[in-house]
Amino acid sequence: MFVATVVQNLAMVCYYHLMSSRLGDAFGQLSKLTALGNVFAVLNLGAGAWLVKVFATDDAHGGPGAVSARLRKLSLPFLGVVSGIALLMLPLAPLVSGYLHTPVGIYIWVLAGFVGGMVAILLRSAVQGLHRFQWLGVSAASDAVSRVGIAVGLVGQGWGVNGAMASQVLAQGIGSALAWAGLRGAPPQVGLGSPQALRVSDIVMDTAAMGIFSLFCYVDVLVLGHHLDDAGSSSYGRAALVAKCFLYLAQALNIVLLPAVASARVAGRDPRPILGKLLGAALALNFLGYVGLWALTGWAIKILCGADPSFQALIPLVRSLSLAMIPLGLFQMVLFYHVALGSRLPVALMLLGLPALYLLLDGAGADVALVPLRLGGIALALLLGCLLPALRPGEGKAA
């Protein structure tokens, strides 16, 4: 799974590097639409966290047969709800496109990516619940690699931003097909034990937690995309692309953190040592990564954004914005810890922090130099507000 995560991240590095160099100022549109898609994908993240817990518990209670039965029973209602949500979001196209200054027609690719991502999440969650991590890695890595190839082909044919967005949807189909292949061999009958009952409140809270966090990750791109022209938003989008690589580490560690903490909770074990070890590893890796970035900022910009000498003017912004991403990434890990325990504390704190962050960023207007301090300060406050209660003795068992 580690190799797959590395391949996936390298593929995305190549994707953004190629799109940055081939789209020119239109990369600003892609940056804003990608951020918007990531905000919509909060439902994917919330559903994924919930589904992994559901399928893993089914596997523990009834074996692979219980997972297979759950998947068959859940698929049609799940996809029906997803399609309904996409239809409800469709009338927002003129409003959203007007705010972001993007063509209305491209909005359809954002919704298609949302639906395709939900299909992939459903299948990959079942694979993860069965602990078939090799197939999970193959699916995720193939999705990312194929996206690069498809995007290069479509953009080269003159599709522009439409081609870059369409590549995501087509690549999701490839990843979903491989996840489906990973489910082969699961018996159709339910094994020993009784599958758990589903609780709507669980998926609502998981989705709310992931959704609000995703807004924290991308609200800066959206707000500045409103205040800046295409050239300015493209420039900031390139700086954010480099800086937000620091969020990938937390995403990789959460693949281990979520099931490990959930299992410890079910077994009655103290989950705090798991959080402590993974946070310690993340801190050490973040430190090394930031030292490396500071020394090689120009090279990192060239690799991720392109060789245009004007991009080197982004060095100060990249360094300060990267530093702001570190507490946000660590907070993401603590957020997943609370999600695994069923705690609603992060949602409450983020509901207070998000409006404050929006007002601070909107107040900055087009002054991008103010963004890192304001974003990093709110992220640090959220990290401490969730971490300190999580470290209290007995907190994991009581949640």
N, C-alpha and C positions, 0 to 999 in steps of 0.2 A: 504494500500500500504506500510505503514511503517513496519507492521508485515511481509509482504512478503519480503521486503528488508532485514530485520533481518534474516529471515529463509534462504534466498538466500546466504547471506554472511556467516552464520554459516555452511551451507552445503559446501561452498567452502573451509572454514577452515578445515572441516573434510576431504574433498577430498585431499587437499595438504598435510595434516598431514599423511593420510593413504598412499598416493603415495610416500611421502618422506621416510617413514619407510619400505615400501615394495619393492621399486625399487632400493634402495641403490645408488650407483654412477650413475646409469642410470637415476636418477632423474634430473641430469644435462641436459640430452638430452630432457626430458620432459619440463624442464624450458625453454630451448632455443626454442623448437618447439611451446610451448605455447606463448612465446613472439612473435615469428614469426606469429602465428595465430592471435594474437592481432593486429599486424601491418596490416595484410591483412584485419582484421575486421574494419579498418578505413572506408572502403567503406560501411560496415554495419552501422556504426555510422553516417556517413554523410547522407546515404539514410534514416536512421531512423529519424534524425532531420528534414529532408526535408518532409518526408511522414507524420509525425505528424502534421506539419504546414498545409499540403495539406488537410488531412482528417478532421482536426479540422475546417478549413475554410469552407470546403464542408458541414460539419454538421451545421455550423452557417448559411450558405446560404440556404441549401436545406434539412436539417434534415438527419436522418439516411438513408433515401432512396438515397440521393446524395452520401453518403459514400459507400453504397452497389454498386451503379452504377459505381463509380470511381474504386472500388476494382476489379470488374469484367473486366472493360475496361483496367486496368493497369496490371493485373496479368501476362498474357502471354508475352507482350513485356518486362516487368520487369524481369521475369525469363529467357527469352531469352538472354537479355543483361548480366545477372549474369552468365549464363552458358558459354557465349562467353568469359567473362573475365577469368573464371576459366581455360578454354582451352588455353587462351593466356599465363597464368601463369604456365601451366604445363611444357613447355620446360625449365623453369628456375630451375627445380629440381636438376640437377647435379651441377649447379653453387652455388645455395643456400646451398645445403647439403655439398658441399665441404668447403664453408666458415664456416659453423657452426659445421663441423665434425660430422654429423649425417647420418644415413643410408638414401639412396635415396628413398627407398620405402615408408618410413614413411611420406614423403612429401605429398602423396596423401590424407592422413587424414587431413592435414592442409587445402587443397583445398576443401575437402568434408565438413569440418567445416565451411568454408567460404560460400558455397552454402546453407547449412542448416541454417546458421545464417541469411542469406538474406531472406529465406522463413519465418523464425520466425519474423524477423523485419517487413516484409510487413504486416503480420497478426496482430502483436501486435500494430503496428502504427495505424491500422484501429480501433482496440479496444480502444486505447488511445484517438483517435480523437473523438470517441463516448462517451468519459468520463466514460467508463465502467472499472474503476480502479480495482474493485475486480477481474474481469476476467484477467486483465493484471497481477495482483499480483499472482494469482493462476498459470498462465502460466509460469511466470519467476521462481517462487519458485519450482514448480514441475520439471522444467528443471534442476535446480541445484541439487535438492534432488535425482532425478532419476540418474543423472550423477554419484553421489557417489556410489549408489548401483550397477550400471552397471560396473563401473570401478573396484570395489572390486571383482566382480564376474569374469570379464575377466582377470584381473591381477592374480587373484588366480588360474585361469586355465592355466597360463603360457604365456599369450599374451604379458606381459611386457609393454613396452612403447606403442606398437600398441594397446593394450587393453585400456590403459588410454586415448589415442587419439580417439579411436573408440567410447568410452563412450560419448564423447561430441556430436558426430553426432547422435547417437541413442537418447540421451536425448533431443536434439533439435527437433526431431520428436515428442516426447511426448509434449513438450512445445508448438509446433505449432498446434498440434491437440486441445489442450485446448484453445488456442487463437481463433481457428476457432469456437469452441463451444461458445466462448464469443460473436461472431458475429451473433448468431442466433436471430431472431426477427427483424432484420433490414429489412424494406420493400424493395422489389426489384425496386420500382419506385422512381423517383426523386421527392422530395417534392418541396415546394415553393422556388423560387430563382434560380439563375444560378450558377453552379459550376465554380470555377475560372479556368483560363487558366494556364497550366503548363509552367514554364520557365526553360529551361535547365541550364541557368546560375546559378539559385538558388541551384540546386542539385550539380553542379560542385563546387561552392564556399563552400557549407556546407560540402561536402565530402573532399575538400582540407583542410578545417580547422580541421576536426576531424582526418584526415589522418596524417597530420603533427604533431598534438598533440599526437597521439598514438605513433609516432616514438619517441617523447620526453620521453614518459613513459617507453619505452622498449629498447631504443637504448643502454643503459648501459649493459643490459643483452646480447644483440647481439654482441656488440663490445668485451666485456670481454669473451663471449663464444668463440670468435675467438682467443683471446690471451691465454686463459687458457685451461688446459686439462679437462677431464670429472670431475675429483675430484674437481678441483678448481672452475669450472663453477657451479658444483653442490652446493658447499659451498656458493658461491656468490648468486646463485639462491635462496637458503634458506633464506639468509639475506634479499634479495630483497622482498621475499614473505611476510615477517613480516612487513617490512617498508612500502610497497605499500598498506597496509591496510588503510593508511591515505588517499588514493585516493577514497576509497569507499564512504566516507562521501559526497564528492563533487558530485559523481555520483548520490547518493540518492537525494540530494537537487536540482540537475538539473532537475529532473522529475517535480518538482514544478516550478523552475525558468523559464524554456523554454516556457511553455504555458502561464504563468502569464505575462511575459514581452511581448510576442507576442500579447496577448489580450489587454494589456495596450497600446501598440503602435497603434493597430487598433482603439481603443476607444479614442485616442488622450490624454491619461493620461501620466503623468511623470513616467517612469519606474524606475527611480533611487532609490526611497525608497524601492522598492522590492529588488534590488540588495544590498542595504545597510543593510537591515534586515537579509537577508540570509547570507551575508558575515560576519556580526557580529556574527550570530549564529555559523557559521563554525569556526570562530576564537576562540570562547569560547570553543567549543567542541574539537577543535584541541589541545588547551592548556591543557584541562583536560585529553585528550587522551594521550598526550605526557608525562605529569606528571605520569600518570598511567603506561605507557610503561617503563619509566625510572625506576620506582620502581619495576616493574615486568617483566623486559626484559627476564630474564632466564626462567620464567614460560611461557611467550609468545612464546619463541623459542621452548620450550618443547611441547606446545600445537600444534603449527603450523608445526613443522619440525620433532618432534620425541624426544625420551628420550635419545638418544646417548649423553653421557657426552661431547664428542668432539665438539658438536654443541654450547656449552656454550662459546667457544672461539669467537663466532660471536657477542657477546654482544656489544663491542665498535662500530663495523660496523653497527649493527642494529640501535643503538641509533643515530649515525651521519646520516645514510641514511634516517631514519624516519624524522629527522629534515628537510632534503632537500626535502622530499615529501610534506611538508606543503605548501610552496609557489607554488609548482606545482599543488596541489589540488585547491588552491584558484584561481590560474590562469585559471584552467579549468572552474570554475564558471563564471569568467569574460568573458572567451571565449564564453560560451553558451549565455551570455547576449548579446554580439555583434552579434552572429549568429541569435538570435531572432530579432534583429533590422536590420539585413541585412548589417552589417558593415564588411568591408574587412580588417580593420586594423590588427586584430590578424594574419591573413594569411601573410601579408607583414612582420610583425615583426618576426614570426616564421621562415619564409624563410631566414631571416638573422641569427636567433639564432641557427637553427638546424645545419648548417655546422660548426659553431663555437663550438657547443657542441660536435659534432663528432670528430673534430680535437683535442679538449681538452681530450676527453676520449681515443682516439686512442694514443695520446701522453703519457697518463698515462700507457699504456701497461698493464702489469699484476699487477700493484700497485693499488689494490682496495681501499686503504686508501685515495687516491686522488679523488675518484669518487664523494663522497657526496658534497664536497665543490664546485666542478666544476659544477655538475648538479644543486645544489641548487642556485648557483650564477646566472646561466643563467635563471632559473625559476623565481627568484626574479626580474630580469631585465625585463622579459616579463610581469610579473604581474603588475609592476609599469607602464610600457609602455602602457598597455591597460587600466588599472584602472583609471589613471589620466584623460585621455580624456573622459572616460565614465561618470565621475562625473561632467563634465562641464554642466552648465545649458543649456537646450534645445538640448543636444546631442541625447537623445533618440528619440525625435520627428523629428530631422533632418536626422537621419540615414535612 
